[in-house]
Amino acid sequence: MANRWQKYYSGFVETAGLTLDAEYPALFGSRNGFDLLVYPPKASAPGAMVCTVSVQRAAGPLSGAESKQFRKGRKDCNGLTQQGRLVTLSLRNGIKPDALNTLLEDFTQFLQQAGFETICQACGAPGATQGCFAGGRYLHLCPSCLAGMQQQQATQPAKPENPVAGAVGALIGSLAGAVCIILLSQLGYVAAISGLVMGVCAIKGYEMLGGRLSGKGAAISVVIMLLMTYVADRLDWAIVIARELGTDVFTGFRSVGALLEMEAIEGSVYWGNLVMLYLFLLLGMVPTVMAGLRASREAGVIRPLQGAGPQL
């Protein structure tokens, strides 16, 4: 994964005045008294970045009018918002190094002139903060909060995984995907959204009942999704057969194989539809499983960002 984003981020080495983390797609450092973090909200899209600072001021949070005034005429800024202590500057997708450098200078000067000061994102204490990666999130933490989180993580036992309960959860979750497949097909569509629903619901179901997602859990979930897609397709045909022949769905379900042999159901249509469903399932399943495994690995990681190369 590192190779995918590291080349892109290395382009900012000479201009942004920040440091590239050795492991994660994040830039960090200080400018005009503010501790900055620049990172992609989605690791799969490293070109879409945000810049965050943890700040406060006596006059209160950033106002809509201030945000609008800052964004005016700055084409590289897609948005400026404050939620709690965090002010987020959304950057134009694929922003160039020189443009980022200029925008960060404008941004920190704006915060300075507006009366903001740096504080810890966790406890609110004023003073310098450290960019950190904690539980899959990038945070601005003071040394005390970072040490406290690391100590708590070190003494907290790893969350156990229950594959049996997880399989039940994946099965329950996959039912939502099966329902989506059937409903869309009855409306005359074979849509990619059905694969996405199947993937997300099955993985989330496994995590909810299984505790966490491991490689074994991912494999179990994939098998369940493949089987449930096949069952959903058969059930969809069973509904059509029951409607056409005036029988019940259970009888229609059992008749699919016989009707295929009799060529009452055209084989190319049946198998072509099933292949299309599996292709759409892959589109939704693969990124969902990869994201789930990545989130599971990163859930227990709490460490300060640290560079391993030249300054940006």
N, C-alpha and C positions, 0 to 999 in steps of 0.2 A: 504493500500500500504506500510505503514511504516514497518509493520511486515515482509514483504517479503525481504527487503534489510537490515533492521537494524541488524538482527542476523548476516548476512554476514559481515557487516562493523564493528561490535563489535569485530570481531576477530583481528582487527588492533590496539585495544586499548593499548596494552602493548608495541608496537614496533615502530609505525610510527612517534611519536612526534607531532601529530596533534590532532584536536578536531573534534568530530562527531557532525554535526548540529542536532538540536532538531527535525526538521521537514523534511528536505530534505536529499536525499542520497548524502551527500557531506562531505569531510574532509577538514579542513583548519588549517593554522598555519604558522609558520616561521621556516626556517632552513638556517643556514649560511648566514643570512641577506636577504633571499628571501622569499616573501610571497607566499605560495603554496595553490592551490586548487586541490583536487583530487575528481573526480566525474565520473559517467557514462554518456557518451553523450546521451544514451537512458535509460530512467528510467526503461524500461521493461527488460533491461539486466544489472543488477547491477554488474555483474562480469567483464564486459568489461569497464575499466576505463582509464581516461587520467589524467595527472597532468599538470596544466598550471601555468605560471608565466607571469607577465607583466613587460617587461624589455626593456632597450635600452643600446647602447654603442657607443662610438665615432667612432669605427672602422666599424660600420654598422651592418646590420642584420646577423643572423646566416647563414653561407655558407653551401652548400651541402657537401663539403669536411669535414667540422667540424662535421656535423651531421653523416656522414658515419663513421668517426673515433670514435665518441662516441658510436654508436650502435655496433661497432665491438666487438664480444665476449660477448655481453650482451644479453642473450637469453630472459630476461624478458622485454626487450625494443623492441617494434614493430615499432617505428618510432620517429623521432625528427624533428620538423618543426617550422618555424616562419612565422606568418602571421600578418603583421602590428606590433603592440607592443606585441603580444601574442606569447609566445613560448610554444608549446604543446608536451609533452612527452607521447606517446601512450604506454600503459602497456599491457603485455601479459594477455589474458583472464584468470581469476581465479588465479591471482598472489597471492602468499602466503605472510603473514605479514612480515616475515624475509627478503624475497626477495624485497618487497617494501621498507623496511627500508634501505637496502643496496643501492638500485637503487636511492632513493631520496638523499641519502648522496653523491653518485657519481654525480648525476645530478646537485645539487647545488654547489658542488666544481668545476665542469666543468664550470658553468656559472660564478663563481667567478674568476677563472683563465683566462677565456676568456674576462674579462673586462666588464661584464654586470652589470647594477644596476637596482634596482626596481623603477618602475614609475607607475603612475595611468593609467589604461587602457583607460580612457575617455579623460582626458586633457593632459596627458603626464608629469605631474609634478613629479619630483623625490621625494622619501621618502616612508615611510611605507604605505601600502594599506590595505584595509579591504575586505575580501571575502564577496561578496553580491549575492543575488538572485534577479534579476530584469527582469521582463517581460519574464520569462521562460528561462533566461540565467544566467550562473554564471559569475560574473565579479570581477575584481580587481579594487576597487575604493578608491580614497582618501576621507577623511572626507568631504571636500567641495563638491565634485561631488555627493556623496551619499546624503548629506543633500539637495542639489539642486534638485535631482531627486525625493526625497520624498516629497519636497514642491510642485513641479510641479504636482505630482500624486495626492496630497491632494486637489489641487485647480482645477484639471481637471475633468469635469463631466464624468460619466460613459458612455461608448459608448452604444447608444440605439440599441435595437434589433427590426427588422421589420420582423415578422414571415411570412407575405404574400410575401414580396420580397424574403425572404429566401427560401420559398417553390418553388418559380419560379426558383431561382438559383439551388436548389437541383434537380429540374426536368430537367433543362438544363444540369447539370452535369451528371445526371444519363443516359442521352442519350448516352454519351460516353461509359458508361458501357454496355448499350444495344447493341451498335454497335460492341463492343468487343465480346460480347456473340455470336452475329449472325455471325460475320466473322470467329471466331474460330470454331463454329459449322459447318459452310459451308466447312471448311477445314478438318472436321472430328474429332474435338477435343472438349472436355468439360474440360476447364482448370480453375485452381484456380485463375489465373491472372485476369480473367473476374470479379470475385468477388472483388478483390483488386481495380481494376479500377473503378468499380461501387461505392464502398465505398468511395474512396479518392475523386473522382470527385463530387459526390453528396454532401459530407460534405464541400468541398472547395467551391462549388457553393453556398451552403447555407450561408457560412461565408462571401463570397464576396458581395452578394446582401442583406443578412439579417443583416449584421453588426457584429454580434458575434453569437456564438453557445451556447445555453442554453439547459436544459433538454427538454424543449418544442421543440426547434429546432431539437434536436437529434431525438425525437420521430417522428416529421414530416418527417425528412429525411429518417428514417428507413421505414416508411410506403411507401414513394415514391419509395425507392429502391426495396421493396418487390413487389410492383405493376409493376414496370418497368421490373423487372426480368421475371415476368409472361408474360407481353406483348412481351418482346424480344423473349421468347421461342415460343410463338404462332406465331410471325412473322417469326421466323426461319422455323417452320413447314409450314407456308403459302408459303414461297419461294420454299420449296421442292415440295409442292402440285402443285404450279403454273408451275414449271418446268416439273413435271411428266404428268400433265393433259393438258398442253399447254394453260393455262388460265392466268389471271392477279393475282397479289399478293393479292389485296383486296378481290377478290372472294375466293382465297385460304385461307385467314384469316378467312372468315365467314364459310368456309367449315370444319374447324378443328373439331368442336363439332359433326357435323353430321357424319364425317368419323370415329370418335371415337365410336359413337353409332353403326355404321354399322360394326365396327371392321376392317375397311379397314386400320386404324392405330391401331397397337397393343397397348392396354392400358398399359401393363407393361413397354413397351419401352417408351411411352410418359411420363407416370408419373415417371418412374425411372429417366429419363433424367431431368425432372423438379426438383425432389428431389435433384439430384446431383448438379444442378445449385444453389439451395438454400443453400446447405451445403457449397459450395465454396463461396457463397455470405456471409455467416456467418463468414467464415475464414477471409475475407477481411473487412467486415463491423464492426465487434465487436471491433477489436483493433483500427480501424480508428476512430470510434465514441468515444471510451474511450480516445484516444489521443487528439481528438478535444475538448472534454469537459475539460480535464486536462489543455490544453493550454489556453482555455478560462478563466478558474479559475485563472491561474497563470499570465495572461497578466497584471493584475493590481497590482501584488505583487512586492514591492520594499523594501527589508529589508536586514540588515547585517546578515550573518550567525552567529548563536549563539548556543553554546553547552548547553546541559541540564544534562550532566552526566560526567563521568570521562574523563580525558585526554587520548588521544591515545598514 
